[in-house]
Amino acid sequence: MFKLSKRSLSRLDGVDPKLQDVIKLAIQYTNIDFGVTQGLRTIEEQRELVAKGASQTMKSKHIDGRAVDVVAYIGSRISWEANLYDDIADAVKMAAEELGVSIRWGAAWHINNIVEFDGTMQDASDEYVALRRSQGRKPFMDYPHFELS
């Protein structure tokens, strides 16, 4: 079983308590270790991320403490492999369901509350990609991102 580091816990400071609780429970359910890379963000930080293309909006839920970004670990190595984030999202879904919290995931933007999705989070992500392609639009895959919905 994994647990959040002191650094990850400190990055939850200022984040909505319901989202903190979901992330703290999800780390107990996941089969993939993860840490929190960002919670609360200033308007200035958000502006810089939009300017760099790392974010698409100034209406980020990070600004009001309603979003977190995580990073997957394989041992001590950071990994950005999509399948790891699908597994983390499954754990977040399980925790959110248990706590009665509505969560949106950045790799399945079309689903307002992943708890209500009948299937794995990989299925949800695949569905989002297919939807965007059917619309002639590029999917915006933000695998590390979870927000209150």
CYANA upper distance limits for C-alpha pairs under 8 A (distance plus 0.5 A):
  1 MET  CA     27 ILE  CA      8.40
  1 MET  CA     28 GLN  CA      6.48
  1 MET  CA     29 TYR  CA      8.15
  1 MET  CA     30 THR  CA      8.34
  1 MET  CA     31 ASN  CA      8.24
  2 PHE  CA     27 ILE  CA      6.44
  2 PHE  CA     28 GLN  CA      6.44
  2 PHE  CA     30 THR  CA      8.12
  2 PHE  CA     33 ASP  CA      6.51
  3 LYS  CA     24 LYS  CA      8.42
  3 LYS  CA     27 ILE  CA      6.35
  3 LYS  CA     28 GLN  CA      7.11
  3 LYS  CA     33 ASP  CA      8.46
  4 LEU  CA      8 SER  CA      6.30
  4 LEU  CA      9 LEU  CA      6.82
  4 LEU  CA     24 LYS  CA      7.69
  4 LEU  CA     27 ILE  CA      7.33
  4 LEU  CA     34 PHE  CA      8.05
  4 LEU  CA     35 GLY  CA      6.69
  4 LEU  CA     36 VAL  CA      8.43
  5 SER  CA      9 LEU  CA      6.71
  5 SER  CA     35 GLY  CA      7.64
  6 LYS  CA     10 SER  CA      6.59
  7 ARG  CA     11 ARG  CA      6.82
  7 ARG  CA     36 VAL  CA      8.45
  8 SER  CA     12 LEU  CA      7.17
  8 SER  CA     35 GLY  CA      6.05
  8 SER  CA     36 VAL  CA      5.17
  8 SER  CA     37 THR  CA      7.31
  9 LEU  CA     13 ASP  CA      7.68
  9 LEU  CA     36 VAL  CA      7.97
 11 ARG  CA     36 VAL  CA      6.91
 11 ARG  CA     37 THR  CA      7.37
 11 ARG  CA     38 GLN  CA      6.32
 11 ARG  CA     39 GLY  CA      6.15
 11 ARG  CA     40 LEU  CA      8.05
 12 LEU  CA     20 GLN  CA      6.85
 12 LEU  CA     36 VAL  CA      7.95
 12 LEU  CA     38 GLN  CA      8.02
 12 LEU  CA     39 GLY  CA      5.98
 12 LEU  CA     40 LEU  CA      7.86
 12 LEU  CA     68 VAL  CA      8.28
 13 ASP  CA     39 GLY  CA      7.88
 13 ASP  CA     40 LEU  CA      7.80
 14 GLY  CA     39 GLY  CA      7.99
 14 GLY  CA     40 LEU  CA      6.44
 14 GLY  CA     65 GLY  CA      6.38
 15 VAL  CA     19 LEU  CA      7.38
 15 VAL  CA     20 GLN  CA      6.93
 15 VAL  CA     39 GLY  CA      6.51
 15 VAL  CA     40 LEU  CA      6.41
 15 VAL  CA     64 ASP  CA      8.23
 15 VAL  CA     65 GLY  CA      4.61
 15 VAL  CA     66 ARG  CA      6.56
 15 VAL  CA     67 ALA  CA      7.71
 15 VAL  CA     68 VAL  CA      8.32
 16 ASP  CA     20 GLN  CA      6.83
 16 ASP  CA     65 GLY  CA      6.01
 16 ASP  CA     66 ARG  CA      6.19
 17 PRO  CA     21 ASP  CA      6.60
 18 LYS  CA     22 VAL  CA      6.89
 18 LYS  CA    101 VAL  CA      7.44
 19 LEU  CA     23 ILE  CA      6.80
 19 LEU  CA     66 ARG  CA      7.54
 19 LEU  CA     67 ALA  CA      8.01
 19 LEU  CA    101 VAL  CA      8.30
 19 LEU  CA    147 GLU  CA      8.02
 19 LEU  CA    148 LEU  CA      7.22
 20 GLN  CA     24 LYS  CA      6.58
 21 ASP  CA     25 LEU  CA      6.61
 22 VAL  CA     26 ALA  CA      6.45
 22 VAL  CA     92 VAL  CA      7.03
 22 VAL  CA     95 ALA  CA      5.90
 22 VAL  CA     96 ALA  CA      6.00
 22 VAL  CA     99 LEU  CA      7.58
 22 VAL  CA    101 VAL  CA      8.16
 23 ILE  CA     27 ILE  CA      6.84
 23 ILE  CA     92 VAL  CA      7.10
 23 ILE  CA     95 ALA  CA      8.08
 24 LYS  CA     28 GLN  CA      7.70
 25 LEU  CA     29 TYR  CA      7.30
 25 LEU  CA     92 VAL  CA      8.37
 25 LEU  CA     95 ALA  CA      6.16
 26 ALA  CA     30 THR  CA      6.54
 26 ALA  CA     88 ILE  CA      8.20
 26 ALA  CA     91 ALA  CA      5.50
 26 ALA  CA     92 VAL  CA      5.41
 26 ALA  CA     93 LYS  CA      8.50
 26 ALA  CA     94 MET  CA      7.70
 26 ALA  CA     95 ALA  CA      5.74
 27 ILE  CA     33 ASP  CA      7.65
 27 ILE  CA     34 PHE  CA      7.64
 27 ILE  CA     91 ALA  CA      7.89
 29 TYR  CA     91 ALA  CA      5.94
 29 TYR  CA     94 MET  CA      8.24
 29 TYR  CA     95 ALA  CA      8.11
 30 THR  CA     87 ASP  CA      7.55
 30 THR  CA     88 ILE  CA      6.40
 30 THR  CA     90 ASP  CA      8.23
 30 THR  CA     91 ALA  CA      5.56
 31 ASN  CA     87 ASP  CA      7.75
 31 ASN  CA     88 ILE  CA      8.11
 32 ILE  CA     72 ALA  CA      7.28
 32 ILE  CA     73 TYR  CA      7.51
 32 ILE  CA     74 ILE  CA      8.00
 32 ILE  CA     84 LEU  CA      7.11
 32 ILE  CA     87 ASP  CA      7.36
 32 ILE  CA     88 ILE  CA      6.85
 33 ASP  CA     72 ALA  CA      6.42
 33 ASP  CA     73 TYR  CA      5.80
 33 ASP  CA     74 ILE  CA      7.51
 34 PHE  CA     70 VAL  CA      6.93
 34 PHE  CA     71 VAL  CA      5.86
 34 PHE  CA     72 ALA  CA      4.84
 34 PHE  CA     73 TYR  CA      6.02
 34 PHE  CA     88 ILE  CA      8.22
 35 GLY  CA     70 VAL  CA      5.91
 35 GLY  CA     71 VAL  CA      5.86
 35 GLY  CA     72 ALA  CA      7.17
 35 GLY  CA     73 TYR  CA      8.21
 36 VAL  CA     68 VAL  CA      7.51
 36 VAL  CA     69 ASP  CA      6.42
 36 VAL  CA     70 VAL  CA      4.81
 36 VAL  CA     71 VAL  CA      6.85
 37 THR  CA     68 VAL  CA      8.12
 37 THR  CA     69 ASP  CA      6.06
 37 THR  CA     70 VAL  CA      5.71
 37 THR  CA     71 VAL  CA      6.90
 38 GLN  CA     68 VAL  CA      6.11
 38 GLN  CA     69 ASP  CA      5.67
 38 GLN  CA     70 VAL  CA      7.56
 39 GLY  CA     62 HIS  CA      6.49
 39 GLY  CA     65 GLY  CA      6.87
 39 GLY  CA     66 ARG  CA      8.42
 39 GLY  CA     67 ALA  CA      6.53
 39 GLY  CA     68 VAL  CA      4.91
 39 GLY  CA     69 ASP  CA      7.02
 40 LEU  CA     62 HIS  CA      5.53
 40 LEU  CA     63 ILE  CA      6.27
 40 LEU  CA     64 ASP  CA      7.28
 40 LEU  CA     65 GLY  CA      5.31
 40 LEU  CA     66 ARG  CA      8.30
 40 LEU  CA     67 ALA  CA      7.90
 40 LEU  CA     68 VAL  CA      8.02
 41 ARG  CA     45 GLU  CA      6.66
 41 ARG  CA     46 GLN  CA      7.11
 41 ARG  CA     62 HIS  CA      5.73
 41 ARG  CA     63 ILE  CA      5.35
 41 ARG  CA     64 ASP  CA      8.25
 41 ARG  CA     65 GLY  CA      7.99
 42 THR  CA     46 GLN  CA      6.78
 42 THR  CA     63 ILE  CA      6.21
 43 ILE  CA     47 ARG  CA      6.57
 43 ILE  CA     58 MET  CA      8.24
 43 ILE  CA     63 ILE  CA      6.87
 44 GLU  CA     48 GLU  CA      6.85
 45 GLU  CA     49 LEU  CA      6.83
 46 GLN  CA     50 VAL  CA      6.72
 46 GLN  CA     55 SER  CA      8.05
 46 GLN  CA     58 MET  CA      6.92
 46 GLN  CA     60 SER  CA      7.97
 46 GLN  CA     63 ILE  CA      8.10
 47 ARG  CA     51 ALA  CA      6.68
 47 ARG  CA     58 MET  CA      7.14
 48 GLU  CA     52 LYS  CA      6.73
 49 LEU  CA     53 GLY  CA      6.63
 49 LEU  CA     54 ALA  CA      5.49
 49 LEU  CA     55 SER  CA      5.86
 50 VAL  CA     54 ALA  CA      6.34
 50 VAL  CA     55 SER  CA      5.17
 50 VAL  CA     56 GLN  CA      6.12
 50 VAL  CA     57 THR  CA      6.92
 50 VAL  CA     58 MET  CA      7.65
 59 LYS  CA     63 ILE  CA      8.28
 60 SER  CA     64 ASP  CA      8.45
 61 LYS  CA     65 GLY  CA      6.79
 61 LYS  CA     66 ARG  CA      5.42
 61 LYS  CA     67 ALA  CA      5.75
 61 LYS  CA    147 GLU  CA      7.40
 62 HIS  CA     66 ARG  CA      6.15
 62 HIS  CA     67 ALA  CA      5.25
 62 HIS  CA     68 VAL  CA      7.18
 66 ARG  CA    147 GLU  CA      6.15
 66 ARG  CA    148 LEU  CA      6.03
 67 ALA  CA    145 HIS  CA      7.62
 67 ALA  CA    146 PHE  CA      6.15
 67 ALA  CA    147 GLU  CA      4.55
 67 ALA  CA    148 LEU  CA      6.91
 68 VAL  CA    145 HIS  CA      6.38
 68 VAL  CA    146 PHE  CA      6.00
 68 VAL  CA    147 GLU  CA      6.87
 69 ASP  CA    144 PRO  CA      5.48
 69 ASP  CA    145 HIS  CA      4.98
 69 ASP  CA    146 PHE  CA      6.85
 70 VAL  CA    144 PRO  CA      5.38
 70 VAL  CA    145 HIS  CA      7.14
 71 VAL  CA     78 ILE  CA      7.32
 71 VAL  CA     79 SER  CA      7.74
 71 VAL  CA     80 TRP  CA      7.93
 71 VAL  CA    144 PRO  CA      6.68
 72 ALA  CA     78 ILE  CA      6.36
 72 ALA  CA     79 SER  CA      5.97
 72 ALA  CA     80 TRP  CA      7.29
 72 ALA  CA     84 LEU  CA      7.22
 72 ALA  CA     85 TYR  CA      7.47
 73 TYR  CA     77 ARG  CA      5.92
 73 TYR  CA     78 ILE  CA      5.15
 73 TYR  CA     79 SER  CA      6.21
 74 ILE  CA     78 ILE  CA      6.92
 74 ILE  CA     79 SER  CA      7.09
 80 TRP  CA     84 LEU  CA      8.11
 80 TRP  CA     85 TYR  CA      8.36
 81 GLU  CA     85 TYR  CA      7.64
 82 ALA  CA     86 ASP  CA      6.94
 82 ALA  CA    143 TYR  CA      7.35
 83 ASN  CA     87 ASP  CA      6.98
 83 ASN  CA    122 GLN  CA      7.92
 84 LEU  CA     88 ILE  CA      6.85
 85 TYR  CA     89 ALA  CA      6.43
 85 TYR  CA    143 TYR  CA      6.43
 85 TYR  CA    144 PRO  CA      7.18
 86 ASP  CA     90 ASP  CA      6.77
 86 ASP  CA    120 THR  CA      8.41
 86 ASP  CA    121 MET  CA      5.90
 86 ASP  CA    122 GLN  CA      5.72
 86 ASP  CA    125 SER  CA      8.39
 86 ASP  CA    143 TYR  CA      8.25
 87 ASP  CA     91 ALA  CA      7.07
 87 ASP  CA    121 MET  CA      7.83
 87 ASP  CA    122 GLN  CA      8.33
 88 ILE  CA     92 VAL  CA      6.77
 89 ALA  CA     93 LYS  CA      6.49
 89 ALA  CA    105 TRP  CA      7.88
 89 ALA  CA    121 MET  CA      6.56
 90 ASP  CA     94 MET  CA      6.74
 90 ASP  CA    120 THR  CA      6.98
 90 ASP  CA    121 MET  CA      6.16
 91 ALA  CA     95 ALA  CA      6.69
 92 VAL  CA     96 ALA  CA      6.45
 93 LYS  CA     97 GLU  CA      6.53
 93 LYS  CA    103 ILE  CA      8.05
 93 LYS  CA    114 ILE  CA      6.64
 93 LYS  CA    115 VAL  CA      5.97
 94 MET  CA     98 GLU  CA      6.76
 94 MET  CA    115 VAL  CA      7.95
 95 ALA  CA     99 LEU  CA      6.70
 96 ALA  CA    100 GLY  CA      6.26
 96 ALA  CA    101 VAL  CA      5.40
 96 ALA  CA    102 SER  CA      7.11
 96 ALA  CA    103 ILE  CA      7.38
 96 ALA  CA    115 VAL  CA      7.22
 97 GLU  CA    101 VAL  CA      6.93
 97 GLU  CA    102 SER  CA      8.40
 97 GLU  CA    115 VAL  CA      6.07
101 VAL  CA    148 LEU  CA      8.11
102 SER  CA    112 ASN  CA      8.26
102 SER  CA    113 ASN  CA      5.57
102 SER  CA    114 ILE  CA      7.74
102 SER  CA    115 VAL  CA      7.28
102 SER  CA    148 LEU  CA      6.43
102 SER  CA    149 SER  CA      5.93
103 ILE  CA    112 ASN  CA      7.59
103 ILE  CA    113 ASN  CA      5.46
103 ILE  CA    114 ILE  CA      6.38
103 ILE  CA    115 VAL  CA      7.64
103 ILE  CA    146 PHE  CA      7.21
103 ILE  CA    147 GLU  CA      6.11
103 ILE  CA    148 LEU  CA      5.22
103 ILE  CA    149 SER  CA      5.78
104 ARG  CA    108 ALA  CA      7.91
104 ARG  CA    109 TRP  CA      7.18
104 ARG  CA    111 ILE  CA      7.05
104 ARG  CA    112 ASN  CA      5.93
104 ARG  CA    113 ASN  CA      5.77
104 ARG  CA    114 ILE  CA      6.41
104 ARG  CA    146 PHE  CA      6.36
104 ARG  CA    147 GLU  CA      5.81
104 ARG  CA    148 LEU  CA      6.69
104 ARG  CA    149 SER  CA      6.26
105 TRP  CA    109 TRP  CA      6.69
105 TRP  CA    111 ILE  CA      8.34
105 TRP  CA    114 ILE  CA      7.57
105 TRP  CA    142 ASP  CA      8.42
105 TRP  CA    143 TYR  CA      7.84
105 TRP  CA    145 HIS  CA      6.50
105 TRP  CA    146 PHE  CA      5.23
105 TRP  CA    147 GLU  CA      7.08
106 GLY  CA    140 PHE  CA      8.34
106 GLY  CA    141 MET  CA      6.69
106 GLY  CA    142 ASP  CA      4.95
106 GLY  CA    143 TYR  CA      5.88
106 GLY  CA    144 PRO  CA      7.44
106 GLY  CA    145 HIS  CA      5.43
106 GLY  CA    146 PHE  CA      6.64
107 ALA  CA    124 ALA  CA      8.38
107 ALA  CA    125 SER  CA      5.81
107 ALA  CA    128 TYR  CA      7.84
107 ALA  CA    140 PHE  CA      7.79
107 ALA  CA    141 MET  CA      5.31
107 ALA  CA    142 ASP  CA      5.81
107 ALA  CA    143 TYR  CA      5.50
107 ALA  CA    145 HIS  CA      8.34
108 ALA  CA    121 MET  CA      8.48
108 ALA  CA    124 ALA  CA      6.22
108 ALA  CA    125 SER  CA      5.35
108 ALA  CA    127 GLU  CA      8.13
108 ALA  CA    128 TYR  CA      5.79
108 ALA  CA    141 MET  CA      8.35
109 TRP  CA    128 TYR  CA      7.45
110 HIS  CA    128 TYR  CA      6.77
111 ILE  CA    117 PHE  CA      7.91
111 ILE  CA    124 ALA  CA      8.37
112 ASN  CA    149 SER  CA      6.72
113 ASN  CA    117 PHE  CA      7.76
113 ASN  CA    149 SER  CA      7.04
114 ILE  CA    121 MET  CA      8.36
117 PHE  CA    124 ALA  CA      7.87
119 GLY  CA    123 ASP  CA      6.60
119 GLY  CA    124 ALA  CA      7.58
120 THR  CA    124 ALA  CA      6.96
121 MET  CA    125 SER  CA      6.56
122 GLN  CA    126 ASP  CA      6.57
123 ASP  CA    127 GLU  CA      6.57
124 ALA  CA    128 TYR  CA      6.75
125 SER  CA    129 VAL  CA      6.84
126 ASP  CA    130 ALA  CA      6.72
127 GLU  CA    131 LEU  CA      6.59
128 TYR  CA    132 ARG  CA      6.72
128 TYR  CA    139 PRO  CA      7.84
129 VAL  CA    133 ARG  CA      6.68
129 VAL  CA    138 LYS  CA      8.46
129 VAL  CA    139 PRO  CA      6.16
130 ALA  CA    134 SER  CA      6.57
131 LEU  CA    135 GLN  CA      6.89
132 ARG  CA    136 GLY  CA      6.84
132 ARG  CA    137 ARG  CA      5.49
132 ARG  CA    138 LYS  CA      6.50
132 ARG  CA    139 PRO  CA      6.02
133 ARG  CA    137 ARG  CA      5.91
133 ARG  CA    138 LYS  CA      6.86
133 ARG  CA    139 PRO  CA      7.81
